[in-house]
Amino acid sequence: MKRVFGAKKNKEPPPTIQDATDECCLLYDSLIKWLLSRRRVTVDEKIKKLDAELARFREQIKKTRPGPAQEAVKARAMRIFKQRRMYEG
């Protein structure tokens, strides 16, 4: 009969609730780690962009004469500086 129908396969026991919970927790932890690392990368990129803008404003402040034009550039630089401080935490 084994030749005609084949032998019965050994079945693994079905997963328990604890196994499913453990696997779900591992997936959740890895997802959280990935999201946090991704957020860190985007924040670092934003800080670099803001630093570049601040450097550009510093050069403009050096080149402009004291007066309303220089004060306007300083005000924009302060806004960018506050954004940068917000990202640094």
C-alpha positions in Angstrom: 0.0 0.0 0.0 2.9 2.4 0.7 4.0 2.0 -2.9 0.6 3.1 -4.2 -0.4 5.8 -1.8 2.9 6.8 -0.3 3.9 7.0 3.3 2.3 9.3 5.8 4.2 12.5 6.3 5.3 13.6 9.7 3.5 16.9 10.6 5.0 19.5 12.7 2.9 20.6 15.7 0.9 23.8 14.9 2.4 27.0 16.3 1.2 28.0 19.8 0.0 31.4 20.8 3.3 32.0 22.6 5.3 31.3 19.4 3.1 33.7 17.4 3.5 36.4 20.1 7.3 36.0 20.2 7.5 36.3 16.4 5.3 39.3 16.3 7.3 41.0 19.1 10.5 40.4 17.1 9.0 41.9 14.0 7.7 44.9 15.9 11.1 45.5 17.6 12.9 45.3 14.2 10.4 47.7 12.7 10.8 50.2 15.5 14.6 50.1 15.2 14.4 50.6 11.5 12.0 53.6 11.8 14.2 55.2 14.5 17.4 54.8 12.4 15.5 56.2 9.4 14.3 59.2 11.4 17.8 59.9 12.7 19.2 59.9 9.1 16.5 62.4 7.9 17.1 64.7 11.0 20.9 64.6 10.3 20.2 65.6 6.7 18.0 68.5 7.7 20.6 69.8 10.2 23.2 69.7 7.4 21.0 71.7 5.1 20.3 74.2 7.8 24.0 74.5 8.6 24.7 75.3 4.9 22.0 78.0 4.9 23.5 79.5 8.1 26.9 79.6 6.5 25.4 81.4 3.5 23.7 83.9 5.8 27.0 84.5 7.7 28.7 85.4 4.4 25.8 87.8 3.5 26.0 89.5 6.9 29.7 90.1 6.5 29.2 91.6 3.0 26.3 93.9 3.7 26.6 97.2 5.4 25.0 97.8 8.8 21.4 98.9 8.4 18.0 97.5 7.5 19.4 95.0 4.9 21.8 93.5 7.4 19.1 93.3 10.0 16.8 91.4 7.6 19.5 88.9 6.9 20.2 88.5 10.6 16.4 87.9 11.3 16.3 85.2 8.6 19.5 83.6 10.1 17.9 83.6 13.5 14.8 81.8 12.2 17.0 79.1 10.6 19.1 78.9 13.8 16.0 78.3 15.9 14.9 75.5 13.5 18.3 73.9 13.8 18.1 74.0 17.6 14.7 72.4 17.4 16.0 69.5 15.5 19.0 69.0 17.7 16.6 68.5 20.7 
